[in-house]
Every structure is written in structure tokens, then in C-alpha cells.
Amino acid sequence: MTDITVTRNDPESRYEIRSDDVLAGFAAFDLRPGSIRFLHTEIDPAFQGQGLAGKLAAEALADAAGRGEAIVPLCPYIAKYLETHEIPGAEIRWPQRPATGGSSEEDPTGRAE
């Protein structure tokens, strides 16, 4: 039986999902005071189609909520996951979409909070 684990790797700023100790994917984040900003989620092509992205999202978001960190979903996969799944105790801070015709001073990475 395959052993699937999700762990938080703070030095690398990401949650990692492993299949039998092989890195299968990750969800990169950026910590801010009181919040965690999910930036990107990626599953290695060798592990796609196994439901690992959903398991990674579920466990990473539950862990962040359990730590009392407000979740800022900048990653499209994490945002879509949050639209379709309930995370008990989670505070979600949806990023504001820039208005059309925004100024060049806006940060397109969404890193300014």
C-alpha cells in the first residue's frame, strides 16, 4: 500500500506531498503576520491522476486553519478548491481583483498586502 504524507516545510515555504517518501508535489506559500498566502500548487506529472492535488490542498489548508493563519488563495488551484470545499475554522481572505485599467503601480504578483 502506498504511504501518502503531507508535511509543512517552512524553510522551503511549501507544503509537500510524498508518495512512499518520494516528493510528488507541493503547494508554495508566503507567510505574512497572521496570514499564509498560497502562491502555486504543482504535482509531478508522474503522480498526476491520483487525486494528490486535492489531498495536498485539503491537508495544507486544514493545517493553516489549525494554526490560526488566515488563508489568502493567490494560487488558482487553491482558490478553486476553497470555492468547492469547506475548511472548518478557516478564515479566507479573498484577494481583491484589480479594476480594469489599473495603474502600472499595482503589483501583478499580488504580493502587496
C-alpha positions as CSV (number, residue, x, y, z in Angstrom):
1,M,0.0,0.0,0.0
2,T,1.3,3.4,-0.9
3,D,2.0,5.8,2.0
4,I,0.9,9.3,1.2
5,T,2.1,12.1,3.6
6,V,1.7,15.9,3.6
7,T,4.1,17.9,5.6
8,R,4.8,21.6,6.0
9,N,8.4,22.6,5.1
10,D,8.8,26.1,6.5
11,P,12.5,26.5,5.3
12,E,11.3,25.9,1.7
13,S,8.0,27.8,2.2
14,R,5.8,25.0,1.0
15,Y,3.6,22.1,1.9
16,E,4.9,18.9,0.4
17,I,3.1,15.7,-0.6
18,R,5.1,12.5,-0.7
19,S,4.3,9.1,-2.0
20,D,6.4,6.5,-0.2
21,D,8.9,9.2,0.6
22,V,9.2,10.4,-3.0
23,L,8.3,14.1,-3.5
24,A,5.1,14.0,-5.6
25,G,4.2,17.7,-5.4
26,F,4.0,20.9,-3.4
27,A,2.0,24.0,-2.6
28,A,4.2,27.0,-2.2
29,F,3.3,29.7,0.3
30,D,4.4,33.0,1.6
31,L,3.9,33.7,5.3
32,R,2.8,37.1,6.5
33,P,1.9,38.2,10.0
34,G,-1.3,36.4,10.7
35,S,-1.8,35.0,7.2
36,I,-0.5,32.5,4.7
37,R,-0.6,33.3,1.0
38,F,-0.8,30.2,-1.2
39,L,1.1,31.0,-4.4
40,H,1.4,27.9,-6.6
41,T,0.5,24.2,-6.4
42,E,2.2,21.6,-8.5
43,I,2.0,17.8,-8.9
44,D,4.8,16.0,-10.6
45,P,3.5,14.5,-14.0
46,A,4.4,11.0,-12.8
47,F,1.9,11.3,-10.0
48,Q,-1.0,13.1,-11.7
49,G,-4.4,11.5,-11.9
50,Q,-4.1,10.0,-8.4
51,G,-6.1,12.7,-6.5
52,L,-2.9,14.0,-4.8
53,A,-3.6,17.7,-5.6
54,G,-6.9,17.6,-3.7
55,K,-5.3,15.7,-0.8
56,L,-2.4,18.2,-0.7
57,A,-4.9,21.2,-0.7
58,A,-7.1,19.7,2.0
59,E,-4.3,18.9,4.4
60,A,-2.4,22.1,3.8
61,L,-5.5,24.3,4.2
62,A,-6.6,22.4,7.3
63,D,-3.2,22.8,8.8
64,A,-3.0,26.5,8.1
65,A,-6.5,27.0,9.6
66,G,-5.5,25.0,12.7
67,R,-2.5,27.3,13.1
68,G,-4.9,30.3,13.1
69,E,-3.4,31.6,9.8
70,A,-5.8,33.5,7.5
71,I,-5.7,31.9,4.1
72,V,-5.1,34.1,1.0
73,P,-5.6,32.0,-2.1
74,L,-3.5,33.5,-4.8
75,C,-2.9,30.1,-6.4
76,P,-5.8,29.3,-8.9
77,Y,-6.0,25.6,-7.7
78,I,-6.2,26.6,-4.1
79,A,-8.8,29.2,-4.9
80,K,-10.9,26.7,-6.8
81,Y,-10.6,24.2,-4.0
82,L,-11.8,26.7,-1.5
83,E,-14.8,27.5,-3.7
84,T,-15.9,23.9,-3.6
85,H,-14.8,22.6,-0.2
86,E,-15.4,23.7,3.4
87,I,-12.3,24.1,5.6
88,P,-13.5,24.1,9.2
89,G,-12.3,27.1,11.2
90,A,-10.6,28.7,8.2
91,E,-10.6,32.4,7.7
92,I,-10.3,33.1,4.0
93,R,-9.1,36.5,2.7
94,W,-10.0,36.5,-0.9
95,P,-7.6,38.7,-2.9
96,Q,-9.1,41.8,-4.5
97,R,-9.1,41.8,-8.2
98,P,-7.7,44.9,-9.7
99,A,-10.2,47.1,-11.6
100,T,-9.8,47.2,-15.4
101,G,-7.4,49.9,-16.5
102,G,-5.4,49.6,-13.3
103,S,-2.2,51.6,-12.9
104,S,1.2,50.3,-13.5
105,E,2.0,50.8,-9.8
106,E,-0.2,47.7,-8.9
107,D,1.8,44.6,-8.1
108,P,0.6,41.9,-10.6
109,T,2.1,39.2,-8.4
110,G,-0.4,40.1,-5.6
111,R,2.4,40.1,-3.1
112,A,1.5,43.5,-1.7
113,E,-0.9,43.0,1.2
